[in-house]
Structure formats: structure tokens, C-alpha cells
Amino acid sequence: MGGFVVIEKSEFLLKLKRLGRSAASADLWKRGEKKITIFPREIEERGSGNILLTFTFNEEIEFFPGQEFFLHFSQNSIQYFASGNLNKQDNLYKLEISEKVFRREKRKNERLLTFPHKQVFVYLNLGKNNFLANVFYLDEKLGKKKDILENFLKLKGPREGLTGFRVLDISKSGFSFTASKKERQFLLEGKTEAVEINFQGLIYELPEVKVIHIVDYIDPRFGHIQMFKVGVRILKMNELLSKKISQLLGEEGEFVQVSHDFEKIFK
């Protein structure tokens, strides 16, 4: 479960009360959306392990009564997570925390989620250029999605002969990207080569990477267009890119990835 461990409600309650006494903040978010900062004000035990968290927030929160929200806070470098239903009473927000609560054990090799929050692309030489320009769709709906697909993949590389792919996530040891069915035939598992990473406008050269797996990838935006997720191991890392990843994992990037992983538990 991405390093998440189910813990006793009593342990979670103790940490949450300590958070409230210290006047520290916590993070609250709706599925797939950005976090907002909240300030716990009252923590109630409601029997059978139920917890009701009353908190304040600087602005109005858009929600419908009983909507699912996710909660996160940290203490002593340990992260705590929960989900619950949000309501509002007497101008105070109240989160009724669900049965399972979690502690997160930090993984040794954190991944930075780059899609859709960051524009990151990998460029490599497929040995064949502009093949998607010759693809025609008999299905009109799929034809309309051709522009979306090409914009997503950014086919033109920083240099002639290179093809770009949207990077989904990246770490110091590897990354993954998406490829179409046409591109799939030019990608070989076990193949080692040099690539370039465009990280929001900055180019980093990776002298040696290796494709380790290629699996199906489903994205509803592309309708019935078949896509693949390509996993790549970095054999020789670029020092500047390594530092950038470390910096982002220590800031907002880490939370984006972790919150995404936590949401998967409740799907």
C-alpha cells in the first residue's frame, strides 16, 4: 500500500490531539485536487473509535454534505493519514474520520509524480520519425482525439530525430512514460541508450538508461486509443537532475505523489 500501515485509532487520536494542542496545521484535500491548510480546533471521541475533528480554514470550502475528504499531518518525521466525510455546522467545519487510519513508512526511493502537475518529457531516438502523422482514423470520435494525443506526447524533440514522451513519474533510479501503439513497436525491453529529459524547460542528459518493462496504460481522455506505460531504469544518473529531484521530493512534489498513492487505497 505504498508504505501505508493501518494503525490503532487510539494512536491516531493521541497524535491528532497533540497536533491540536500545538496549534500546528494539517492538510485536507478532495480526490485529485490540491491540498488546503487547516487548523484543528477540537477533537472529539464519539464512541466505538469514532473521531470528529473540528477545524478552521481561512476561506470557504466548496463541498456537498458528507463528501469524502483526505487528511494528512506529520509529527516527528512520521506521516499520518485518514479519510472522512466533511460537514459544516454553526460555521465550523467538521470531519468525521472513517474507521481506518494510517501511518506512512517512508520508502527508500521516493517517486516524484510529474503528470499532470509538471511538464516533464523524455526524448529518445526511435529510428523512425513522424509516424503518427500518417495515421488516419475511421472512427470520427477517435479522429477528434488525435490532436489531444499529439499534444500530450509532444512529438517534436529538442533536436532533429528525437521523439518526446510524457513522463508520468521519476526518481533517482528511474522513470516511466507513456507511448502509443505505433510507438510501442520501436521500444524494446532491455534496450540501453542515452536520452534527454526536459524538466519544465531545462534539459538534462542521461548517458545510459534501460527499458525494463512495457505494460498497458489506460487514460479515459484518449477514448479507445491503446496506450502503454514504459518503465525505465537509470543506469547513469545526471547529477544536476538528481539534485532537482531531491529538492522537489522534500517539498510539494512529495506530497503530490504521496496523496495520490493514498487516494488509491479508497478506490
C-alpha positions as CSV (number, residue, x, y, z in Angstrom):
1,M,0.0,0.0,0.0
2,G,2.8,2.5,-0.9
3,G,4.3,2.3,2.6
4,F,0.9,3.0,4.4
5,V,0.3,0.9,7.6
6,V,-3.1,0.7,9.3
7,I,-2.8,1.7,13.0
8,E,-5.0,1.7,16.0
9,K,-7.4,4.6,16.4
10,S,-6.1,5.3,19.9
11,E,-2.6,6.0,18.5
12,F,-4.0,8.3,15.8
13,L,-6.2,10.1,18.3
14,L,-3.2,10.8,20.5
15,K,-1.2,12.3,17.7
16,L,-4.2,14.3,16.5
17,K,-4.8,15.8,19.9
18,R,-1.1,16.6,20.3
19,L,-1.4,18.4,16.9
20,G,-4.4,20.4,18.1
21,R,-2.6,21.5,21.4
22,S,0.4,22.7,19.4
23,A,-1.7,24.9,17.2
24,A,0.0,23.3,14.1
25,S,-1.7,22.9,10.8
26,A,-2.8,19.8,8.8
27,D,-3.6,19.2,5.1
28,L,-7.0,18.5,3.7
29,W,-7.9,17.7,0.1
30,K,-10.5,16.3,-2.2
31,R,-9.6,13.4,-4.5
32,G,-7.4,14.6,-7.3
33,E,-7.3,18.2,-6.1
34,K,-4.7,20.4,-4.4
35,K,-4.3,20.4,-0.6
36,I,-5.6,23.2,1.6
37,T,-4.2,24.1,5.0
38,I,-6.5,23.7,8.0
39,F,-6.1,24.3,11.8
40,P,-7.6,21.7,14.2
41,R,-9.5,23.2,17.0
42,E,-11.4,20.4,18.7
43,I,-11.1,16.6,18.6
44,E,-14.0,14.5,20.0
45,E,-14.2,10.8,20.8
46,R,-17.6,9.7,19.8
47,G,-17.6,6.0,21.0
48,S,-16.6,2.9,19.1
49,G,-13.4,4.6,18.0
50,N,-15.2,7.3,16.0
51,I,-13.4,10.7,15.8
52,L,-14.9,14.1,14.9
53,L,-12.4,16.8,14.0
54,T,-13.5,20.4,14.1
55,F,-11.2,22.8,12.3
56,T,-11.0,26.3,10.9
57,F,-9.9,27.4,7.5
58,N,-9.2,30.9,6.1
59,E,-11.7,30.6,3.2
60,E,-14.9,28.8,2.3
61,I,-14.5,25.2,1.2
62,E,-16.7,24.1,-1.7
63,F,-18.2,20.7,-0.9
64,F,-21.5,18.9,-0.5
65,P,-22.6,17.4,2.9
66,G,-20.9,14.1,3.6
67,Q,-18.4,14.4,0.8
68,E,-15.2,12.4,1.2
69,F,-12.0,14.3,2.1
70,F,-8.5,13.1,2.9
71,L,-6.4,14.3,6.0
72,H,-2.7,14.4,6.5
73,F,-0.3,15.7,9.2
74,S,3.2,15.0,10.4
75,Q,4.8,14.6,13.8
76,N,8.5,13.7,14.4
77,S,9.1,12.9,10.7
78,I,6.2,10.4,10.7
79,Q,3.2,11.0,8.5
80,Y,-0.4,10.2,9.5
81,F,-3.3,9.8,7.1
82,A,-7.1,9.4,7.3
83,S,-10.2,9.9,5.2
84,G,-13.6,11.1,6.3
85,N,-16.9,12.8,5.5
86,L,-17.0,16.6,5.7
87,N,-19.9,18.7,7.1
88,K,-20.4,22.2,8.3
89,Q,-22.3,23.2,11.5
90,D,-22.5,26.7,13.1
91,N,-19.9,28.0,10.6
92,L,-17.5,25.3,11.7
93,Y,-16.1,22.6,9.5
94,K,-16.3,19.1,10.9
95,L,-14.6,16.0,9.5
96,E,-16.0,12.6,10.7
97,I,-13.0,10.3,10.3
98,S,-13.6,6.9,8.9
99,E,-12.7,3.6,10.5
100,K,-9.2,3.0,9.1
101,V,-6.4,5.4,9.9
102,F,-2.8,5.1,8.7
103,R,0.8,5.8,9.4
104,R,3.2,6.0,6.5
105,E,6.7,4.5,6.4
106,K,8.9,6.5,4.2
107,R,10.3,4.5,1.2
108,K,14.0,4.5,0.4
109,N,13.4,5.6,-3.2
110,E,10.6,8.1,-3.4
111,R,9.0,8.7,-6.8
112,L,8.1,12.3,-7.9
113,L,4.7,12.3,-9.6
114,T,5.2,14.6,-12.7
115,F,1.9,14.1,-14.5
116,P,-0.3,16.1,-14.6
117,H,1.2,18.7,-12.3
118,K,4.5,19.2,-14.1
119,Q,5.6,19.4,-17.7
120,V,8.3,16.7,-18.0
121,F,9.3,14.8,-21.2
122,V,11.9,12.2,-22.2
123,Y,13.4,12.4,-25.7
124,L,14.9,9.5,-27.5
125,N,15.7,8.3,-31.0
126,L,13.2,5.7,-32.2
127,G,14.8,5.4,-35.6
128,K,11.6,6.5,-37.3
129,N,10.1,10.0,-37.4
130,N,6.6,11.5,-37.7
131,F,4.9,8.1,-38.0
132,L,1.7,9.4,-36.2
133,A,1.3,12.0,-39.0
134,N,0.4,9.1,-41.3
135,V,-2.3,7.6,-39.0
136,F,-5.9,8.0,-40.1
137,Y,-9.0,7.2,-38.0
138,L,-12.1,5.6,-39.4
139,D,-13.9,6.4,-36.2
140,E,-14.7,10.1,-36.2
141,K,-14.5,10.3,-32.3
142,L,-11.0,8.8,-32.3
143,G,-10.0,11.3,-35.1
144,K,-11.0,14.2,-32.9
145,K,-8.8,12.8,-30.1
146,K,-5.7,12.7,-32.5
147,D,-4.9,16.4,-31.7
148,I,-5.2,15.7,-27.9
149,L,-2.9,12.7,-28.2
150,E,-0.2,14.5,-30.2
151,N,-0.3,17.5,-27.8
152,F,0.1,15.1,-24.9
153,L,3.1,13.3,-26.4
154,K,4.8,16.4,-27.8
155,L,6.2,14.6,-30.8
156,K,8.9,17.0,-31.8
157,G,12.1,16.7,-29.7
158,P,14.7,19.4,-28.8
159,R,16.8,18.1,-31.7
160,E,16.0,16.7,-35.1
161,G,15.4,12.9,-35.0
162,L,14.3,12.8,-31.3
163,T,10.7,11.9,-30.2
164,G,9.2,13.1,-27.0
165,F,7.1,11.2,-24.4
166,R,5.2,12.5,-21.4
167,V,6.9,11.4,-18.2
168,L,4.4,10.1,-15.5
169,D,6.8,9.9,-12.6
170,I,10.5,10.0,-11.9
171,S,13.0,9.1,-9.2
172,K,16.8,8.9,-8.9
173,S,16.8,5.4,-10.1
174,G,14.2,5.5,-12.9
175,F,11.1,6.9,-14.5
176,S,8.0,5.9,-16.6
177,F,6.4,7.4,-19.6
178,T,3.5,6.8,-22.0
179,A,3.7,5.6,-25.6
180,S,1.1,4.9,-28.3
181,K,0.6,1.6,-30.1
182,K,2.6,2.9,-33.1
183,E,5.5,4.0,-30.9
184,R,5.4,0.7,-28.9
185,Q,6.8,-1.2,-31.8
186,F,10.0,0.9,-31.7
187,L,10.6,0.4,-28.0
188,L,12.4,-2.8,-26.8
189,E,12.6,-4.1,-23.3
190,G,16.2,-4.5,-22.2
191,K,17.5,-1.9,-24.7
192,T,20.1,0.5,-23.3
193,E,20.6,4.0,-24.7
194,A,21.2,7.7,-24.0
195,V,18.2,10.0,-23.6
196,E,17.4,13.6,-22.7
197,I,14.9,14.8,-20.0
198,N,13.1,18.1,-20.5
199,F,12.1,19.1,-17.0
200,Q,9.9,22.1,-17.3
201,G,12.1,23.7,-19.9
202,L,15.5,22.5,-18.5
203,I,17.3,19.8,-20.5
204,Y,19.2,17.1,-18.6
205,E,21.2,14.4,-20.5
206,L,21.1,10.8,-19.2
207,P,24.0,8.9,-20.8
208,E,22.6,5.4,-20.1
209,V,19.1,4.2,-19.3
210,K,17.4,0.8,-19.8
211,V,13.8,-0.1,-20.6
212,I,12.7,-2.7,-18.1
213,H,9.0,-3.2,-18.7
214,I,6.2,-2.1,-21.0
215,V,2.6,-2.6,-19.9
216,D,-0.9,-1.4,-20.9
217,Y,-1.9,2.1,-19.8
218,I,-5.5,3.3,-19.7
219,D,-6.4,7.0,-19.9
220,P,-10.1,7.9,-20.5
221,R,-9.1,11.1,-22.3
222,F,-7.9,9.1,-25.3
223,G,-11.0,7.0,-25.7
224,H,-10.2,3.7,-27.3
225,I,-6.7,4.7,-28.4
226,Q,-4.4,2.0,-27.0
227,M,-1.5,3.4,-24.8
228,F,1.4,1.8,-23.0
229,K,3.4,2.7,-19.8
230,V,7.1,2.2,-20.2
231,G,9.3,1.7,-17.2
232,V,12.9,2.8,-17.4
233,R,15.8,2.3,-15.1
234,I,18.5,5.0,-14.9
235,L,22.0,3.3,-15.1
236,K,24.0,6.6,-15.2
237,M,22.3,9.5,-13.4
238,N,22.8,13.2,-14.2
239,E,24.0,14.9,-11.0
240,L,22.0,18.1,-11.6
241,L,18.8,16.2,-12.3
242,S,19.4,14.1,-9.2
243,K,19.7,17.3,-7.1
244,K,16.5,18.7,-8.6
245,I,14.5,15.5,-7.8
246,S,15.8,15.5,-4.2
247,Q,14.8,19.1,-3.8
248,L,11.3,18.6,-5.1
249,L,10.7,15.4,-3.1
250,G,11.5,17.4,0.0
251,E,8.8,19.9,-0.9
252,E,5.5,20.0,-2.7
253,G,6.4,17.2,-5.1
254,E,6.5,14.6,-2.3
255,F,3.0,15.5,-1.1
256,V,1.5,15.3,-4.6
257,Q,2.9,11.8,-5.0
258,V,2.0,10.6,-1.5
259,S,-1.5,12.0,-1.6
260,H,-2.0,10.3,-5.0
261,D,-0.9,6.9,-3.5
262,F,-3.1,7.3,-0.5
263,E,-6.2,8.0,-2.6
264,K,-5.7,4.6,-4.4
265,I,-6.5,2.8,-1.1
266,F,-10.1,4.1,-1.2
267,K,-10.9,3.4,-4.9
